[in-house]
Amino acid sequence: MKIVKIDKKTWAAGIEKLTASYRLFGPVKEGDFHNFKELGSGEAPDLDCLNTRLSAKAIIYPQSENMFEYSLDESREDHHILKEVDTDYSPRAVIGIRPCDAKAFELVGLNFDTSEYKDPYWIKAREATTLIGLACSSPGSNCFCTTAGCGPFHEDGLDALVVDTGDHFLAKILTEKGEQLFAAAGWKQEAKAAGKQIEALKQEAEAKIASSVNTDNLSALDTTQLYNASFWEDVSFSCINCGTCTFVCPTCWCFDIQDETHGNSGVRMRNWDSCMYPLFTLHGTGHNPRGTKLHRVRQRFMHKLKYYVDKYDAGIQCVGCGRCVRSCPVNIDIRRVCELMNSFDSEKDTCAA
């Protein structure tokens, strides 16, 4: 690992050089919000935003993705045959992704890239992507990353971590992909004695995080007893099953596969789906095992804070970005739910806190 110093006056020129080798993505302001988008020539990522409204997951895992195409025209020799759609897996780089979003890809990878099952679409896109993180020097009021297995200077999933020091950037190059990108940008000036400065800025940023979650008891809790806890009625009362929490969440991975046919031509596509939607678990018989909003709200939190914990033994399925807290129209707060679950007392069927 080495640390590179980047004069802010050379930042834009380096970004422009990268366009010759990479498709570039970064946070850009659109209306009142920032979102990740592909950058055009001469366009730079806006590194002044706290965080984007949506995470960067769509760059690797698109909200809607064509997988196959087919024809029903029987005059063609290839009629009724599924053909894989050509997908662009050329090198791409995300500039200015926050550490929490990068960490989320590591959590999601436990589902899409396992020893038994491998999702070729997700894996190819992830392998083609270089993630250049931007450390959070001033975390938001709803951020609780340090108690969710992450942090404002976290490095998991990143190829390099950029730290804003005022008049210049310091960048920790973490992987070979990071090395290749920095070479392509022409950022080469090493700052060998900058490690202590980065560590001091890291501790300063972590001290600013006032929000937290307690997760120490989750793995020991009995799943069935927690599933039947009485507090779920209260938690789900105000939910309108809009699905906003799942769409803004960087670790939600649920999808649906659909065929869309226009005339004699069609595509098979994968679209984001949500466990908050009544149709998500509707069976062909008409039976729905999660037929009420209580069932659906409980599923979301049990999956993130209990099932994931038990299955992967890799912490909770949350990186503490706070997006769902900020975006929920009825103020359901994952931090409160986590506390209810973590302090659940099965003998009293209440919370010990």
C-alpha positions as CSV (number, residue, x, y, z in Angstrom):
1,M,0.0,0.0,0.0
2,K,1.3,3.5,-0.8
3,I,-0.1,7.0,-0.3
4,V,-0.2,9.5,-3.2
5,K,-0.6,13.2,-2.9
6,I,-2.8,14.9,-5.5
7,D,-2.7,18.7,-5.9
8,K,-6.4,19.8,-6.5
9,K,-5.2,21.8,-9.5
10,T,-4.3,18.6,-11.3
11,W,-7.4,16.7,-10.2
12,A,-9.6,17.6,-13.2
13,A,-6.8,16.9,-15.7
14,G,-6.3,13.4,-14.2
15,I,-10.0,12.7,-14.4
16,E,-10.0,13.7,-18.1
17,K,-7.1,11.3,-18.7
18,L,-9.0,8.4,-17.2
19,T,-11.8,8.8,-19.8
20,A,-9.4,7.2,-22.4
21,S,-9.4,3.9,-20.4
22,Y,-12.5,3.9,-18.3
23,R,-16.2,4.6,-18.3
24,L,-16.4,7.0,-15.4
25,F,-19.1,7.4,-12.8
26,G,-19.5,9.8,-9.9
27,P,-21.9,11.8,-7.8
28,V,-23.6,14.6,-9.7
29,K,-26.3,17.0,-8.5
30,E,-29.6,16.6,-10.1
31,G,-32.2,19.0,-8.8
32,D,-32.2,18.9,-5.0
33,F,-30.2,15.6,-4.8
34,H,-27.0,14.0,-5.8
35,N,-26.9,10.7,-7.6
36,F,-24.3,8.6,-9.4
37,K,-24.3,9.0,-13.1
38,E,-21.9,8.3,-16.0
39,L,-19.6,11.3,-16.5
40,G,-19.2,12.9,-19.9
41,S,-16.0,14.5,-21.3
42,G,-15.0,17.4,-19.2
43,E,-17.5,16.5,-16.4
44,A,-16.1,15.8,-12.9
45,P,-17.7,14.2,-9.9
46,D,-19.1,16.5,-7.3
47,L,-17.1,15.6,-4.2
48,D,-18.8,18.3,-2.0
49,C,-22.0,16.2,-1.5
50,L,-22.5,14.4,1.8
51,N,-23.9,11.3,0.0
52,T,-26.1,10.4,-2.9
53,R,-29.8,9.8,-2.6
54,L,-29.4,6.4,-4.2
55,S,-26.4,4.2,-3.6
56,A,-23.9,3.2,-6.3
57,K,-25.2,-0.4,-6.5
58,A,-27.0,0.3,-9.9
59,I,-23.6,0.7,-11.6
60,I,-22.9,-3.0,-11.0
61,Y,-26.4,-4.2,-10.5
62,P,-28.7,-2.1,-12.8
63,Q,-32.3,-1.4,-11.7
64,S,-33.4,-3.0,-15.0
65,E,-31.2,-5.2,-17.0
66,N,-31.9,-7.1,-20.3
67,M,-30.5,-10.6,-20.0
68,F,-31.8,-12.4,-23.1
69,E,-33.6,-11.6,-26.3
70,Y,-35.8,-13.7,-28.5
71,S,-38.0,-13.8,-31.6
72,L,-41.4,-15.4,-32.1
73,D,-41.2,-15.0,-35.9
74,E,-41.3,-18.6,-37.2
75,S,-39.9,-17.5,-40.5
76,R,-36.5,-17.0,-38.7
77,E,-34.3,-19.9,-38.1
78,D,-33.6,-18.7,-34.5
79,H,-37.2,-18.3,-33.5
80,H,-38.1,-19.2,-29.9
81,I,-34.4,-19.4,-28.9
82,L,-33.1,-17.2,-26.0
83,K,-29.9,-15.4,-27.0
84,E,-27.8,-13.6,-24.4
85,V,-27.8,-9.8,-24.8
86,D,-24.5,-8.2,-25.4
87,T,-23.5,-6.3,-22.3
88,D,-20.7,-3.7,-21.9
89,Y,-18.2,-5.1,-19.3
90,S,-15.4,-2.7,-20.4
91,P,-13.4,-1.2,-17.5
92,R,-15.3,1.4,-15.5
93,A,-14.4,3.4,-12.4
94,V,-16.6,5.0,-9.7
95,I,-14.9,8.2,-8.4
96,G,-16.1,9.5,-5.0
97,I,-18.0,6.5,-3.7
98,R,-18.4,6.6,0.1
99,P,-16.8,3.8,2.1
100,C,-20.3,2.5,3.2
101,D,-21.4,1.9,-0.4
102,A,-18.2,0.1,-1.2
103,K,-18.5,-2.1,1.9
104,A,-22.1,-2.9,0.7
105,F,-20.7,-4.6,-2.4
106,E,-18.7,-6.9,-0.1
107,L,-21.9,-7.9,1.8
108,V,-23.9,-8.3,-1.4
109,G,-21.2,-10.5,-2.9
110,L,-21.9,-13.1,-0.3
111,N,-25.2,-13.7,-2.1
112,F,-24.2,-13.2,-5.8
113,D,-20.7,-14.8,-5.7
114,T,-20.8,-18.0,-3.5
115,S,-19.0,-21.3,-3.8
116,E,-22.3,-22.9,-4.9
117,Y,-24.0,-20.2,-6.9
118,K,-22.5,-17.4,-9.1
119,D,-24.4,-14.7,-10.8
120,P,-22.4,-14.0,-14.0
121,Y,-23.9,-10.6,-14.6
122,W,-23.1,-9.2,-11.1
123,I,-19.6,-10.9,-11.0
124,K,-18.5,-9.6,-14.5
125,A,-19.7,-6.1,-13.7
126,R,-18.0,-6.1,-10.3
127,E,-14.7,-7.4,-11.8
128,A,-14.8,-4.6,-14.4
129,T,-15.3,-1.9,-11.8
130,T,-12.7,0.1,-9.9
131,L,-13.9,1.8,-6.8
132,I,-12.2,5.0,-5.7
133,G,-13.6,6.0,-2.3
134,L,-14.0,9.4,-0.8
135,A,-13.5,9.4,3.0
136,C,-16.3,11.0,5.1
137,S,-14.7,13.9,7.0
138,S,-18.1,15.2,8.1
139,P,-20.6,12.3,8.5
140,G,-24.3,13.0,8.5
141,S,-26.5,13.0,11.6
142,N,-28.2,9.8,10.6
143,C,-25.0,7.9,9.8
144,F,-24.2,5.0,12.2
145,C,-21.6,3.2,10.1
146,T,-19.0,2.7,12.9
147,T,-21.4,0.3,14.8
148,A,-22.6,-1.4,11.6
149,G,-19.2,-2.9,10.7
150,C,-18.1,0.1,8.6
151,G,-16.7,3.6,9.1
152,P,-16.1,7.0,7.5
153,F,-12.6,5.9,6.4
154,H,-13.4,2.2,5.9
155,E,-11.4,0.4,3.2
156,D,-13.2,-2.9,2.5
157,G,-14.3,-3.1,-1.1
158,L,-12.3,-0.1,-2.2
159,D,-9.3,0.0,-4.6
160,A,-8.2,3.4,-3.3
161,L,-9.4,5.8,-0.6
162,V,-9.1,9.5,-1.2
163,V,-8.9,11.9,1.7
164,D,-9.6,15.6,1.3
165,T,-7.1,17.6,3.3
166,G,-8.0,21.1,2.1
167,D,-5.7,22.2,-0.7
168,H,-4.8,18.6,-1.8
169,F,-6.0,15.0,-1.7
170,L,-4.2,12.1,-0.1
171,A,-5.0,8.7,-1.6
172,K,-4.3,5.3,-0.1
173,I,-3.9,2.9,-3.0
174,L,-5.2,-0.5,-1.8
175,T,-5.2,-2.8,-4.8
176,E,-3.6,-3.5,-8.2
177,K,-6.7,-2.1,-9.9
178,G,-6.2,1.1,-7.9
179,E,-2.5,1.2,-9.0
180,Q,-3.6,0.9,-12.6
181,L,-6.1,3.7,-12.4
182,F,-3.7,6.1,-10.7
183,A,-1.1,5.3,-13.3
184,A,-3.6,6.1,-16.0
185,A,-4.5,9.4,-14.4
186,G,-0.9,10.4,-13.9
187,W,-1.2,10.8,-10.2
188,K,2.3,9.6,-9.0
189,Q,3.6,11.9,-6.3
190,E,4.1,9.7,-3.2
191,A,3.5,11.0,0.3
192,K,5.4,8.5,2.4
193,A,4.9,10.3,5.7
194,A,1.1,11.0,5.3
195,G,-0.1,7.9,7.1
196,K,-0.3,9.6,10.5
197,Q,-2.2,12.5,9.1
198,I,-4.8,10.2,7.5
199,E,-5.1,8.3,10.8
200,A,-5.7,11.5,12.7
201,L,-8.4,12.6,10.3
202,K,-10.0,9.2,10.6
203,Q,-10.2,9.4,14.3
204,E,-11.6,12.9,14.1
205,A,-14.3,11.8,11.7
206,E,-15.3,8.7,13.7
207,A,-15.7,11.0,16.8
208,K,-18.3,13.0,15.0
209,I,-20.7,10.0,14.6
210,A,-23.3,10.3,17.3
211,S,-25.7,7.7,16.1
212,S,-25.3,4.0,16.8
213,V,-26.9,0.5,16.8
214,N,-26.4,-2.4,19.2
215,T,-26.0,-5.8,17.6
216,D,-24.1,-7.9,20.2
217,N,-27.1,-10.1,21.1
218,L,-28.6,-10.7,17.7
219,S,-26.8,-14.0,16.9
220,A,-27.7,-15.6,20.2
221,L,-31.5,-14.8,20.0
222,D,-33.9,-17.7,19.1
223,T,-35.1,-17.0,15.6
224,T,-38.6,-18.4,16.1
225,Q,-39.2,-16.5,19.4
226,L,-37.9,-13.2,17.8
227,Y,-40.1,-13.8,14.8
228,N,-43.1,-14.1,17.1
229,A,-42.2,-11.0,19.2
230,S,-45.1,-8.7,20.1
231,F,-43.3,-5.5,19.0
232,W,-43.7,-6.2,15.3
233,E,-47.3,-4.9,15.4
234,D,-46.0,-1.6,16.6
235,V,-43.1,-1.5,14.2
236,S,-45.2,-2.2,11.1
237,F,-48.2,0.0,12.1
238,S,-47.3,3.1,10.1
239,C,-45.7,1.3,7.1
240,I,-47.3,2.0,3.7
241,N,-45.2,-0.7,1.9
242,C,-43.9,1.9,-0.6
243,G,-40.6,0.1,-0.9
244,T,-38.5,3.3,-0.7
245,C,-36.3,1.7,2.0
246,T,-35.3,-1.2,-0.2
247,F,-34.6,0.9,-3.3
248,V,-32.3,3.4,-1.5
249,C,-30.5,0.6,0.5
250,P,-27.1,-0.4,-0.9
251,T,-27.4,-3.9,0.4
252,C,-30.8,-4.9,-0.8
253,W,-30.5,-7.4,-3.7
254,C,-34.0,-8.8,-4.4
255,F,-35.0,-9.0,-8.1
256,D,-37.7,-10.4,-10.4
257,I,-37.3,-11.8,-13.9
258,Q,-39.9,-10.9,-16.5
259,D,-40.5,-11.4,-20.2
260,E,-41.6,-8.4,-22.2
261,T,-42.8,-9.1,-25.8
262,H,-43.6,-6.4,-28.4
263,G,-45.0,-8.0,-31.6
264,N,-42.7,-10.9,-32.4
265,S,-39.7,-9.6,-30.5
266,G,-39.1,-9.8,-26.8
267,V,-36.5,-9.6,-24.0
268,R,-36.1,-11.4,-20.7
269,M,-35.1,-8.8,-18.1
270,R,-34.1,-8.6,-14.5
271,N,-35.6,-5.8,-12.4
272,W,-35.1,-4.8,-8.8
273,D,-38.0,-6.0,-6.6
274,S,-38.9,-5.4,-3.0
275,C,-39.9,-7.6,-0.1
276,M,-42.2,-4.7,0.8
277,Y,-44.5,-5.3,-2.2
278,P,-47.5,-7.6,-1.8
279,L,-46.8,-9.3,-5.1
280,F,-43.3,-10.2,-4.1
281,T,-44.3,-13.5,-2.5
282,L,-47.7,-14.1,-4.2
283,H,-47.9,-17.8,-5.3
284,G,-49.5,-19.0,-8.5
285,T,-52.2,-20.5,-6.4
286,G,-53.2,-17.1,-5.1
287,H,-51.7,-17.9,-1.6
288,N,-49.4,-15.3,-0.2
289,P,-47.3,-16.3,2.8
290,R,-46.6,-12.6,3.5
291,G,-50.0,-11.3,2.9
292,T,-50.0,-8.4,5.4
293,K,-47.7,-5.5,5.9
294,L,-46.7,-6.9,9.3
295,H,-45.4,-10.0,7.6
296,R,-43.5,-7.9,5.0
297,V,-42.0,-5.4,7.5
298,R,-40.9,-8.2,9.8
299,Q,-39.3,-10.0,6.8
300,R,-37.2,-7.0,5.9
301,F,-35.8,-6.5,9.4
302,M,-35.4,-10.1,10.2
303,H,-33.5,-10.7,7.0
304,K,-31.1,-7.8,7.6
305,L,-30.6,-8.2,11.3
306,K,-31.1,-11.9,12.0
307,Y,-31.3,-14.2,9.0
308,Y,-28.2,-12.7,7.4
309,V,-26.3,-12.7,10.7
310,D,-27.1,-16.4,11.2
311,K,-26.4,-17.5,7.6
312,Y,-23.2,-15.7,6.9
313,D,-21.7,-14.9,10.3
314,A,-20.5,-11.6,8.8
315,G,-22.3,-9.0,10.8
316,I,-25.6,-7.4,9.9
317,Q,-26.7,-6.7,6.3
318,C,-26.5,-3.0,6.9
319,V,-23.6,-0.5,6.5
320,G,-25.1,2.3,8.5
321,C,-25.5,4.8,5.6
322,G,-28.8,6.1,7.1
323,R,-30.5,6.4,3.7
324,C,-33.6,4.4,4.8
325,V,-33.9,6.6,7.9
326,R,-33.8,9.8,5.8
327,S,-36.1,8.6,3.1
328,C,-38.9,6.7,4.9
329,P,-42.1,8.8,4.5
330,V,-43.5,7.5,7.8
331,N,-40.3,7.7,9.9
332,I,-39.6,4.0,10.5
333,D,-36.1,3.8,11.9
334,I,-33.9,0.8,11.5
335,R,-31.9,1.9,14.5
336,R,-34.9,1.7,16.8
337,V,-35.9,-1.7,15.3
338,C,-32.4,-3.0,15.8
339,E,-32.5,-2.0,19.4
340,L,-35.9,-3.7,19.9
341,M,-34.5,-6.9,18.4
342,N,-31.2,-6.8,20.2
343,S,-32.7,-6.3,23.6
344,F,-35.6,-8.7,23.1
345,D,-36.4,-10.8,26.2
346,S,-38.3,-13.9,25.1
347,E,-39.4,-14.8,28.7
348,K,-41.1,-11.5,29.1
349,D,-41.9,-11.0,25.4
350,T,-40.7,-7.5,25.7
351,C,-37.5,-5.5,25.5
352,A,-35.1,-5.5,28.4
353,A,-34.1,-1.9,27.8
